[in-house]
């Protein structure tokens, strides 16, 4: 059933002083009749999308099964496509691929892209693995055109697994540190990651989000980690993972400048995506579940600087979520899909003139 055929309104009272958060499932300005609509379909597996609206065009990055995990890029004038490589030939460009060297942290796999444009530079944060079974670590690459990226930090990881949970191996929590989500709120880059080896992660399944910030896009200078006691300094590439500010596997997020809040998306329940509103100290002030079919993800569509898309009023926030979707749990059956909705909220917009 297309979204133009019905409207679903649900409201959640968050705090008396904040009012109501409502979900209005209705077509946004970018598309219509969009619910779990497949936009990229090909042989091979596709998952971990990232989605940006950049100078009137859409950019889609994702993890594609080619010869191991490659990060690829596609662009379109319309959310529903057709999607194509920047050259116009074929479906995608290869933005970043494994080095093929077992001595490199990303020798075998590069995956989980999260992209932001700051000034005239695109930064891609990603997870890499040297070999099968190796702990994932986080890297960053940059680009001037948003298509092809070059590694920063000398090709070395910018963050490695904390390994502060002494029993992570016995508990088979051997994923490592990855699934990065980046924001830039001047003067800091903020990076949220999953780390299954951290003492603050869920001891059963390794879920947990850990937050770091730095003025440096490589997070090698003046690195700070969010703890229960506030921000604490860390050595380059290191974190303790002692404090999970949100129990979740990989998230995506964007900054609502008018609302002065962060909107994060997480897939914690089958058939649902949860939108979480965070205030400036990364405390949850609201959350809402709505139906999205997914196998892996999610990604939130924002501007290239990962801010919320333009909206007609303070109350109405356009939301587009991209996920991997497919008929079964095998990644080889997964393609990329989008769902379009509008969030109607009375939380207010202190940043709007």
N, C-alpha and C positions, 0 to 999 in steps of 0.2 A: 504494500500500500504506500503510495507516495505521500510525502509530508504535506503537500498542498491539499490533501483530502481530509486532514484532521489537524487539530491542535491539541496538544497534551500540556496541561498546565499543572505543575505541582509546586508547592511552596514549603519551605523549611524555615521555621523560626530559629535563628542562630543565637542572638543575644538581644535582650530587650532594647538596648541602645542602638543596635545595628539594623533592626527591622527584619525584612524578609528577603530570602533568596528564592527566586522562582525560575523554573525551567519552562520555557515556551519552545516546544519543538515545532519550528516553522521554517520555511525556506529563507535563507539569508540572501544578501544582495549578490553573492558570488555565484549562486546556482539555484536550482530548484529540483524538487523531487529527488533529493539525495539522502539516501539512508543505506549504509553498507554497500555503496556502489563501487564495483571494481573499476579502477582506473588504469592499472598496469597489470597485464597478464602475459606471461611468457613461460617457456619451458625453463625448468630450474626453479630454485627457491628464491623468494624475495621477502624480506622482512626488515624491521628496524627503520622505518621511514623518518625523514625530517622534511618539513614543508615550510616554504617561505613565499611571501608575496613581495616581489622586488621590482620596482620601477614598471609596474603594469603587467608583469609576467609572473607566473608561478615557477618556482624551482622545487624540484623533488629530488632528494638524496635517499639512498637506501643501501642496504646490505644485500648483494646479489651473489648467488652461487655461480661462480664461473670456474675458477681453478682454485678452490678455497673461497674465502669470503673477500669479495671486492666491494669497494664503495663506489657507487655509480651516481650519475646526475642526469636528470631529464628536465625539460622545460615545456611550458605550454602557455598559450594565451588564455586558456579557459581551465577551470578546475577539473572538469571532466575530460579534458583532452581535446584533440589528440596530443599525446606526449611524445617528445622526440629529442634527439641529441641536439646540442647547441648548433651543430653544423647543419641540422635538418636531415641528416642521413642516419637512419637507424633509430633505435629506441633510446639509447643512452650513451653518455660519455663515461669513460673510466676516470674518476676523480682521484682515487688513491687505491693502490693495490699492495699486496704483501711484497716484502723485499726479496723473499725466497732465501734469505740467509738465516740459518738456525741461531746465529749469534745475535740477531736483532729481536727485540721484544715483539715486533710485528712481522716476523719472518714468514709465518704461515697464514695468518688471518688479520684482516682489517675490517672492522664492523662497527655498528652502533653510532653512525655519524650524528653529530649535533652541530649546527652551523649558525653563526651569527656574523653580521657585518657591522664593524665598528670603524667609523670614518670611511675610508676607501678600501679597507682590507676585509676579506672574508676569512674567518677563523673556523676551522673544522676540528672539533674534539671527537675522539674516536677511541675504541678499544682495540687492542692488538694482542695477539698471542704468538709466541715463537714456535710452538709445536703443539701437537695434540696432547692435552693434559697439562700444558703449562698454565701458570696463573696469568690471567688477563691483567694488563696494565693500561693506563690512559696516555694517549699521545695527542699532539696538536699539529695541525698543518695550516698553511695560509695560501691565499690566492688573491690575485688582483681582478680576476674575471668571474669567480664563483664557479668555475668549471673544473679546472685542473689545479691541484693543490701540491705544495711542496712541504715536506716535513720541517718543523722547527725544533729547537732544542737539540740540534745536532743529531736528529733522528732517535734520540733517547726518550724514554717515557717521562712524562711530567709528574705522574703519580703512580706509585706501585702499591700493591696490596699491603695492608697494614700488618697482617699475620699476628694480631694481638690476641686472638682467640687460640689458646694453646691446643684446643681439641678440634680445630677446623678440619684437619686431615682425617682424624678418626670419625668425624661427623660427615665426611664426604662433602664438605663445603668448599670445594676447590675451584670455584669459578674465578675468584680474584677480585680486582677492582676494575670496574668498567661502567658501561651504560651511562656515559656522561650527559649532563644537561647544563647548558651555559646560559648566563645572563650577563649583561653589562649595565650596571646602574652606577653612573659616575660617582666616584673614581674607580670602582672595583669591578673586576670580573668575578662572578660567582659561579662555582662549579659544584653541582650535586652529583654524587656517584653512588653506585652500589658497591659494597665490599663484603663479600661472603666470609672473609677471613677475619673481620673486625670483631672485637669483643662486644661492641654495641649492637651487632646484627642479631637477628632472630636466631637462636642457637639450633633451631630445628631445620629451617629452610634457607637461612642466610639473608633474608630480606632486611632492608634498612637503607635509609638515605643519609649520607654524610656530606657535610657542606664545608667548602673551603673558599677562600677569597684571596685576591691579590690584585695589585695595580698592573701587574705584568701578565700578558696573555699566556705566557708559558708557566706561570705559577712558580717561578724559580727565585723570585725576590719578594721579601716581606710577606711570606705565606702565613695565613692564619686559618685556623680550624674552629668551627663552632662547637663549643662544649656546653654542658649544662651550666657552666659558670660564665658563659660568654665567649668571646673570641680570644683564642690563645695562639701565640706565635709557634711556627713549626719550621723545621729545616727543609730545604728544597726537596721536593719529591716524597716527603714523609707526612704521614698523619697517623693518629692513634686509633681512629674509628671508635672512640669511647662513647660517643653520643649520637644516636640516630634521631634526627628531628622529625622523621616521618617513616613509618614502617611500610615499605613498598619496595618492589623491584623497580626497574628503570622507569623514570618519569620523563615528561616534557613539560616545559613551562614557558610563560611569557609574562612580561611586565605590563601591568595596567597603570600607565602613568597618571591618567585622570583619577583613577580610584586610589592610587598610592598603594596598590597591593600587587601580589604575584598570584597568577592563576596557574595551577599545576594540574596535570592530567595523569592519572594512574589507572592501570588495569589490575584490580585486586580480586574481582569476582567475575566468574564466567558470565559472558553476555552483558556486562556492564562496564562502563568507564566512569570513574569518579573524578569530578572536578573539585579541587581543593583551593580555597582562598587563604592566602597567607599574608599576614601583615608584615611590617618592615623588620620585625625581629624574628621572622619565620615561625611565628605561632599561628596555628590554624584558627581562623575565625568563621569558617563555613565550609561545608562539603555537601556534595550532591551526587547521587548515582543516577545514570540514565542508560537506556539500552543501546549498546553498540556491540555488534558481533566482532570478536577479535580472536586471533591466535597469538599475536605478539604485537607490542607497541606500547603506548600510543605516541602520535605526534600532534602537536597543536599548530595550526596555521597562524602565523603572525607576520608582521612586517619583517624586513630583512634584519632589523636591529632587535628582533624578538620582542616587540611591543605589540599590544592589542591593535587589531585592525581598526580603521576609522569607523565611528558609529554615529548614528543620527542623534542619539540622546544618551544621557548618563546611564539610564536604566538598562538599555539594551546592549548586550555585548555579543558580537558575532563570534561563533565558535565553529571551527571546522576541525575534525579529528581524522587523522589518517592512521590506519592500522594494517597489519598483515591479517589476511582472512583466507579461509579455505575450508574444504569439506571435512577434513580430519586433522589429526595432530601431527601428521607427517609434514615437515617443512617443504617437501617437494610438491605439496599440493597448495602452497600458499601463494597468493597474489596480494596486491595492494588495493585497499578500499578506503573510501572517505564517507563520513557522515557530517551533515551540515545542520546546525541548530542555532538558536538564539537564546542566550541566557538573559532573563529579565530580573534585575536586582534592585533593591531599595537600599543597598549598602552606602550609597552616596559617592560623590566624586569631589573630594577636597582639592584635587589638582586641576579641576576645570574652572576657568575664569568665570 
